[in-house]
Amino acid sequence: MLQQKTYQAKQSGPHFFETEGPNAPKWYVVDAQDQVVGRLATVIARVITGKHKSTYTRHADTGDFVVIVNADKVVFTRNKWEGKLYVSHTGYVGGLKTRTAKEMLARDPEEILRQAIWGMTNKSSLARHQMKKLKLYAAAEHPHAAQNPQALPAGAIRRTVLGTKKKLSK
C-alpha cells in the first residue's frame, strides 16, 4: 500500500507562523460595504485561522492577514440594529453594560466585526495571536499598501457574501 506524506506546519522562531517561503502568510483586503456581518465574519475567521489552506494545522498559525475596509457600512438582516445586544461587564458589582448594534456602530464601528470574528474562533492563546492578523478600518483607506494586499481567493469566499442581491436596510 502506498502511503501519502502529510504536511505539518512548524512554529518557527518567536513567530507562530513561517515568515518566509511558500507557506508564509499573505495579505488580503476585503471591502465590507453592504456585507452581512455574520456571513462576512465566517469567511474572515476561516482566513485568519488558516482553514482555507491545504496546509492547515491546528497547533500552528497558518492563517493570513486580512485588511477590512468600510467596516462602518456593514449591514444586519432583519431588525438586529435595535434587537441585537452587546453585553460586557466591568468586573465590579452592578457593572453590566449593554449596547445595541446601532449604538455600537455610532461609538466604535470596527468592534462589531471584531466581536463577530472573535466569536467564530477557538478561545485560546493561538486564537488571540491570530486575531492580531485582523486589521479593521472604518474608512476606505488603509495604511497597509506596502504589503500589497490582494482580493480574497475564490476558494475562501462563500457565494452568499459576494452575491447578495437583495437590498438590505440600515
C-alpha positions as CSV (number, residue, x, y, z in Angstrom):
1,M,0.0,0.0,0.0
2,L,1.3,3.4,-1.0
3,Q,1.4,5.9,1.9
4,Q,1.0,9.5,1.4
5,K,3.1,12.1,3.2
6,T,1.4,14.7,5.3
7,Y,2.4,18.2,5.9
8,Q,2.9,19.5,9.5
9,A,3.3,23.3,9.8
10,K,6.1,24.4,12.1
11,Q,6.3,27.2,14.6
12,S,9.4,29.0,13.6
13,G,11.2,31.3,16.0
14,P,9.4,33.9,18.0
15,H,6.5,33.9,15.5
16,F,3.7,31.5,15.4
17,F,3.9,31.4,11.6
18,E,6.6,30.8,9.0
19,T,7.9,34.2,7.9
20,E,9.4,33.1,4.6
21,G,8.7,30.5,1.9
22,P,5.6,29.2,0.2
23,N,3.6,29.0,3.5
24,A,4.3,32.5,4.6
25,P,1.1,34.5,5.3
26,K,-0.3,36.6,2.5
27,W,-2.2,39.8,2.8
28,Y,-5.8,40.2,1.7
29,V,-8.1,43.2,1.5
30,V,-11.9,42.9,1.9
31,D,-14.5,45.6,1.3
32,A,-17.2,45.3,3.9
33,Q,-19.6,47.7,2.3
34,D,-23.2,46.3,2.2
35,Q,-22.0,42.9,3.5
36,V,-24.0,41.0,6.2
37,V,-21.9,40.8,9.4
38,G,-22.3,37.1,10.2
39,R,-21.7,35.9,6.7
40,L,-18.6,38.1,6.3
41,A,-17.3,37.1,9.7
42,T,-17.4,33.3,8.9
43,V,-15.2,33.9,5.8
44,I,-12.7,36.1,7.6
45,A,-12.4,33.7,10.6
46,R,-11.5,30.9,8.2
47,V,-8.8,33.0,6.6
48,I,-7.1,34.3,9.7
49,T,-7.1,30.8,11.2
50,G,-5.8,29.3,8.0
51,K,-8.6,26.8,7.4
52,H,-8.8,27.9,3.8
53,K,-5.4,26.4,3.1
54,S,-4.4,22.8,2.5
55,T,-1.5,23.3,4.9
56,Y,-3.8,24.0,7.9
57,T,-2.5,22.7,11.2
58,R,-4.4,23.1,14.5
59,H,-1.5,23.9,16.7
60,A,0.4,26.3,14.4
61,D,-0.7,29.7,12.9
62,T,-1.1,29.0,9.2
63,G,-3.5,31.9,8.6
64,D,-3.2,35.0,6.5
65,F,-3.5,38.7,7.3
66,V,-6.8,40.4,6.4
67,V,-7.5,44.1,6.0
68,I,-11.1,45.1,6.2
69,V,-12.1,48.5,4.9
70,N,-15.5,50.2,5.2
71,A,-16.3,48.4,8.4
72,D,-18.9,51.1,9.3
73,K,-21.0,50.2,6.2
74,V,-21.8,46.6,7.2
75,V,-25.5,45.6,7.5
76,F,-27.5,43.2,9.6
77,T,-30.5,41.2,8.5
78,R,-34.0,41.9,9.9
79,N,-34.2,44.1,13.0
80,K,-30.9,43.4,14.5
81,W,-29.9,47.1,14.6
82,E,-32.3,47.5,17.5
83,G,-32.6,43.9,18.8
84,K,-29.0,42.7,18.9
85,L,-27.4,43.5,22.3
86,Y,-23.7,43.6,23.0
87,V,-23.1,42.8,26.7
88,S,-19.9,43.5,28.7
89,H,-19.1,43.6,32.4
90,T,-16.6,45.8,34.1
91,G,-15.9,43.3,36.9
92,Y,-17.4,45.5,39.6
93,V,-20.8,45.0,41.3
94,G,-23.5,46.3,39.0
95,G,-21.1,46.8,36.2
96,L,-23.1,45.2,33.4
97,K,-23.1,47.3,30.3
98,T,-25.4,46.7,27.4
99,R,-25.4,48.4,24.0
100,T,-27.5,47.8,20.9
101,A,-25.9,47.3,17.5
102,K,-26.9,50.8,16.4
103,E,-25.1,52.3,19.5
104,M,-22.0,50.2,18.7
105,L,-22.0,51.4,15.1
106,A,-22.0,55.0,16.3
107,R,-19.4,54.5,19.0
108,D,-16.9,52.0,17.5
109,P,-17.9,50.5,14.1
110,E,-14.9,48.2,13.9
111,E,-15.8,46.5,17.1
112,I,-19.0,44.9,15.6
113,L,-16.9,42.9,13.1
114,R,-14.1,42.2,15.6
115,Q,-16.5,40.6,18.1
116,A,-18.3,38.7,15.4
117,I,-15.0,37.2,14.1
118,W,-13.7,36.6,17.6
119,G,-16.9,34.6,18.3
120,M,-16.1,32.3,15.4
121,T,-12.6,31.4,16.5
122,N,-11.3,29.0,19.2
123,K,-10.7,30.7,22.5
124,S,-7.0,30.1,23.1
125,S,-3.7,31.9,23.1
126,L,-3.2,30.9,19.4
127,A,-6.6,32.5,18.5
128,R,-5.6,35.7,20.4
129,H,-2.5,35.8,18.3
130,Q,-4.4,35.1,15.1
131,M,-6.8,38.0,15.9
132,K,-3.8,40.3,15.6
133,K,-3.7,39.4,11.9
134,L,-7.1,41.2,11.5
135,K,-6.8,44.9,10.6
136,L,-10.1,46.8,10.7
137,Y,-10.8,50.3,9.3
138,A,-14.0,52.3,9.2
139,A,-12.8,54.3,6.2
140,A,-12.0,53.2,2.6
141,E,-8.2,53.9,3.1
142,H,-5.8,51.7,5.0
143,P,-2.0,52.1,5.8
144,H,-1.1,48.6,4.5
145,A,-0.3,49.4,0.9
146,A,3.3,48.4,1.3
147,Q,2.2,44.8,1.9
148,N,0.4,44.7,-1.4
149,P,-2.9,43.1,-0.2
150,Q,-4.9,41.3,-2.8
151,A,-8.6,40.3,-3.0
152,L,-9.5,37.1,-1.3
153,P,-9.1,33.9,-3.3
154,A,-12.3,32.4,-4.8
155,G,-12.0,29.3,-2.7
156,A,-12.2,31.2,0.5
157,I,-15.3,33.2,-0.4
158,R,-18.8,31.9,0.1
159,R,-21.3,32.7,-2.7
160,T,-23.6,34.4,-0.3
161,V,-21.1,37.0,0.7
162,L,-20.4,38.4,-2.7
163,G,-23.6,37.5,-4.4
164,T,-26.1,39.4,-2.1
165,K,-28.8,40.6,-4.5
166,K,-31.4,41.9,-2.1
167,K,-31.1,45.4,-0.7
168,L,-30.5,45.3,3.0
169,S,-31.6,48.3,5.0
170,K,-29.5,50.0,7.7
